[in-house]
Each structure stands twice: as C-alpha cells, then as structure tokens.
Amino acid sequence: QVQLVESGGGLVQPGGSLRLSCAASGTIFSIYVMAWYRQAPGKQRELVASIPSGGSTVYADSVKGRFTISRDVSKNMVYLQMDSLKPEDTAVYFCNGVLVTKILMAPSVYWGQGTQVTVSS
C-alpha cells in the first residue's frame, strides 16, 4: 500500500512564500511522475506542476516563474516552492503520484489528502 502525505500549507499574505512537501511511503518499486494539483472552491482540480523521472518539469501557465517543483529521489519526496503568492492561489493542494508498487508491479495513480493554502491579507 502507498501513502502520499502533504505538509506545509497555511495562511500567507499576498507576495509571501510557502513550501509544500509530500512524502511517498509504502511498497514502492518505482515512481514514474510526481505532481501537485490544486482545487479552489467551486472549481475543478487543476495541474499545478509535475516532475517525471528523467524528464522535464511542467508548470501551469498561472504559476510559471513563481512556483518550483523539485524531488528528492532518495527520500521519495516532492516539494513545491511557492513564491510571490497571490489570492488566486488559494486552494487545497494535492500531491499526486504515478507509482509502481512491489505488489501490483503496474503503474497506478495515488493521491494525498490535500493541504490548504490560503493567500490573504
């Protein structure tokens, strides 16, 4: 079984910064891609950024130049550094992973429980 656990959300003023962390644990064989999604009230969940193994990072246009996704492969961790935050960044942020477990030996999608980010003065 795999768990993705996010941390680092909170309340921040416009222009401020936050760093989200996601720890993947369990019977992981390999990780294809890790990503961050977000969902604001009344809106659909959207991709914020993704980082595949051995590939290029992808960012939503709305966060390019402000957010940075990174991974620590040895620790099965993924991070999202969020700078120059805006009120429209307010949402629940979800960690997402496409992983292969030692049990299934096939790629499956996993989600964290989400962490709230609120940007407000």
KATA-V282049 format. One record per helix or strand of 2 or more residues. SS is the DSSP state (H for helix, E for strand). FROM is the first residue (numbers start at 1). TO is the last residue. If there is no record, write none. Layout:
SS&FROM&TO, SS&FROM&TO
This chain:
E&2&7, E&10&12, E&18&26, E&28&39, E&46&52, E&58&59, E&67&72, H&73&75, E&77&82, H&87&89, E&91&101, E&107&111, E&115&119
